[in-house]
Structures are given as C-alpha cells and as structure tokens.
Amino acid sequence: MIYLDHHATTPPSQAVIDAMAAVMAGSWANASSKHGPGQAAGRVLAGARSVVAQALGCKPAEVVFTSGATEANHLAVRGLLAAAPEGRRRVLFSAVEHAGHLKLARELMDAGLPVDFLPVRADGTLDLDAATRLIGADVAVVSLMAANNETGAVMPVAEVAALAAATGARLHVDATQWIGKRPFTFAEWGADAVSFSAHKFNGPKGVGALLLRQGVVIRPTMPGSQERGRRGGTENLPAIVGLATALDALGDLAAEATRQASLRDRLEAALLAELPHVHIWSRDVPRLPGVSFLRVGGWEADVLLQRLERLGFAASSGAACSSSGSAPSHVLTAMGVPDEEALCAIRLSLGRTTTDAEVDALIAALPTLRSLLPAAEAVAA
C-alpha cells in the first residue's frame, strides 16, 4: 500500500523508534524524583528540551511538553484567556481551524464567552480586512493556524501578530502542519504561543509542545509542578525524546519542501490531464509543499477513495478526525464551496518518505482509476 495521507500522520523513523526504546529500557525513572535514577532521567529530559529549543529557535524554558497539539491548543487558548486582563474576554478563531480546535470554540460559546470567527476568502486565505475589523481592544486571544491542514493554504501569521500586538491581544498559532514541513523559528512570527505535534514529522503520537514566549503568563488547565507549573503530570520521557529525535533529524527543510512541491506539481499535472473535471483548491496561493485538496468531477469522496485503495493507495477526504463522516468539509464551506462539491473532496498528502517511484505509480494508475469510476459521474461539472 502506497501511503498518501501524511497530513493525518507520518510513520515514525527508525531513529525515533530506537531512541524511544533506549529511554524505556534505561531511563524509565520519574524525572522529578531526587534519587540517582530520577536525576539521570531528569538530565535526559533537559537534554531533549534543549534539542527542541535549538531546533525551533527558542529558549528551553519556553518549551512546555504536552500530549500533543490538541492539548497544547487548549492550554494556550484557555490559559491565555484566564490570564487576560479584566475587560478582555473575546476570543477569535479562524473559520478554518482544525475541526477539533473549533470544538473548543463552541465550548467557550456554550460557556457564555464572546467568540468570533475570522473569515477566509474563496481561495482559502485569511481575510485580513475582516481580521483588522474584528481584532479590537476587548479581544483576549486570537487563535490562528499557520497553514490549513486540508488545503495547505498558508495564513498571514505575521500580519495577524502585528494586529494583535497593536491592540494588546495575545496570539496563539497552531503550527501542527507547519513545523517539520517549512523552516521555522519561534521569534519570526511574533506569536505569544505556538503549538505542534510530533507525529506530523515522523515522531511518535501522543506528544507535542506549546512554545510560550518568555514573560507571557498562562493559567494551567492541568495544574501540577511539572513544566515549570504550566502543565502537570509526569512527563512522557520516551515520547519527548522521540519528539526531539525527530526534530533533530529534519535536516534542510527548504530543500525537502522543494522536493515535495515538485512531486506534488507533477502529480497534479497528471491528475488534470488524465481525469475529468479536476478542481484543486488553493492551488494558486502559497500553500504547503506536499498537499493537494481536490475533487474529480462529481464523484463522491468515498467512492474515489475506495477505488484508490483497491489500486493500492491510501488517501483521505480531509482531516483524519472528521474524514469518516459524510458532512462536507467545514474548510470548504467557509470558502463558499457548495455542499455537493465539498462532499467530493479528497486529500492527497506527501511526506518525507514519499518517493518519486510512489508518485509515478499513482500517475500510472490514473487511467485504470478512471475506468473503475462510475461512468455516470464522469461528465459531472
């Protein structure tokens, strides 16, 4: 099976597996314990934190380890909101945030807090004019993804950071799809908090981090003495070492982004040439290098994905947490795409382990794929 769903998760590298196994075998003590084995584990934890800080251009004290981006997102938004000055209670999310993050927005609304959504244009990019109008003196937190997980569209994070800073609001950036795909340093965006997960760049699942700018105060959602009092719970040391190992092995991200973009562009050219009525969303705006979010005529996503899997290719209809349902993508809905078109959307996402031969195999399979699809849908607009 050729795997084309790297935006959902990536395979852990052998280096990550070996590093985690070594920690589980030799550094299993609690890093908070004062005895020798505990202090040894503490040194391993400190070393991993330094590796992460070095890789992401921040200070070790600015790294807060979590169970992943979902927890880091909650910690950032809830923590920054709880620490906001009196009179700042409004929270802004972009309308195309990850579906799990938008559940947090709805929880805040159900609790009676004022929540607004920053709209996107038809091409999937953030509407900066609307953001300028909405980011005001009563805003506590603006939460914005760095790049969309479905379309790959890149968001104007630095511009939003400037708008937030001018009004005194805090900016949280969900960089889950950015870190590991594009070059990154913490200071470049001007964000107060940045979240990410290790399993998006060939690390383990169940671990991530929140980068919290020095001097920015949050109230923990899980109180405890660990992580400088910002996130309680015994640290998952094997997973943290796996995260650090994966980050340390990323190498030249700019070169890798160029490689993936070249593979994606070649694949898209073949899709447009071989299949009828292909439409690729956000194709003409800056986007992540390895993703294509598209529809083929009027074929429903489930039909297309089943045929792809029959031919030996694993893909998805969007975000992994929502791709099992039949509802249209909320991202496409926010872009103004009609439901009947949005229900046809599939996502092909490449990664560091994707090879030229794998892309060639899919290109070669496209004529067969077309023959397997229901003829009645072949001429759908």
C-alpha positions, 0 to 999 in steps of 0.5 A: 500500500502506497501511503498518501495521507501524511497530513493525518500522520507520518510513520515514525523513523527508525531513529525515533523508534530506537531512541524511544526504546533506549529511554524505556529500557534505561531511563524509565525513572520519574524525572522529578524524583531526587534519587540517582535514577530520577536525576539521570532521567531528569538530565535526559529530559533537559537534554531533549528540551534543549534539542527542541529549543535549538531546533525551533529557535527558542529558549528551553524554558519556553518549551512546555511538553504536552500530549500533543497539539490538541492539548497544547491548543487548549492550554494556550487558548484557555490559559491565555484567556484566564490570564487576560486582563479584566475587560478582555474576554473575546476570543477569535478563531479562524473559520478554518481551524482544525475541526477539533480546535473549533470544538473548543470554540463552541465550548467557550460559546456554550460557556457564555464567552464572546467568540468570533470567527475570522473569515477566509476568502474563496481561495482559502486565505485569511481575510485580513480586512475582516481580521483588522475589523474584528481584532479590537481592544476587548479581544483576549486571544486570537487563535490562528493556524499557520497553514490549513491542514486540508488545503495547505493554504498558508495564513498571514501569521505575521500580519495577524501578530502585528494586529494583535500586538497593536491592540494588546491581544495575545496570539496563539498559532497552531503550527501542527502542519507547519513545523517539520514541513517549512523552516521555522523559528519561534521569534519570526512570527511574533506569536505569544504561543505556538503549538505542534505535534510530533507525529506530523514529522515522523515522531511518535503520537501522543506528544507535542509542545506549546512554545510560550514566549518568555514573560507571557503568563498562562493559567494551567488547565492541568495544574501540577509542578511539572513544566515549570507549573504550566502543565502537570503530570509526569512527563512522557520521557520516551515520547519527548525524546522521540519528539526531539529525535525527530526534530533533530533529524529534519535536516534542510527543510527548504530543500525537502519542501522543494522536493515535495512541491515538485512531486506534488506539481507533477502529480497534479499535472497528471491528475488534470490531464488524465481525469475529468473535471479536476478542481484543486483548491488553493492551488494558486496561493502559497500553500504547503509543499506536499498537499493537494485538496481536490475533487474529480468531477462529481464523484463522491469522496468515498467512492474515489477513495475506495477505488484508490485503495483497491489500486493500492493507495491510501488517501483521505477526504480531509482531516483524519478526525472528521474524514469518516463522516459524510458532512462536507468539509467545514474548510470548504464551506467557509470558502463558499464551496457548495455542499455537493462539491465539498462532499467530493473532496479528497486529500492527497498528502506527501511526506518525507518518505514519499518517493518519486517511484510512489508518485509515478505509480499513482500517475500510472494508475490514473487511467485504470482509476478512471475506468473503475469510476462510475461512468455516470459521474464522469461528465459531472461539472 
